[in-house]
Amino acid sequence: MADAELIQEIERRIAAVRENLRDLTEQATAFSGAADESRMADRITDQEERLAKLLKEQAEAAKA
């Protein structure tokens, strides 16, 4: 049962990160200027790294 709860929690976190990525992508299209674009690119990269980590955790939890 704990594994199922863990997987559900990871899935909720994945959904939140994906939503953050969608929001950041929309915001990036509205920004102009090198500093804004660089900052937004950094935020998107951070969220992509979080997503990759969570997807890995999800796969490992599913194997258990």
Secondary structure as UniProt FT lines:
FT   HELIX           2..30
FT   HELIX           34..63
//
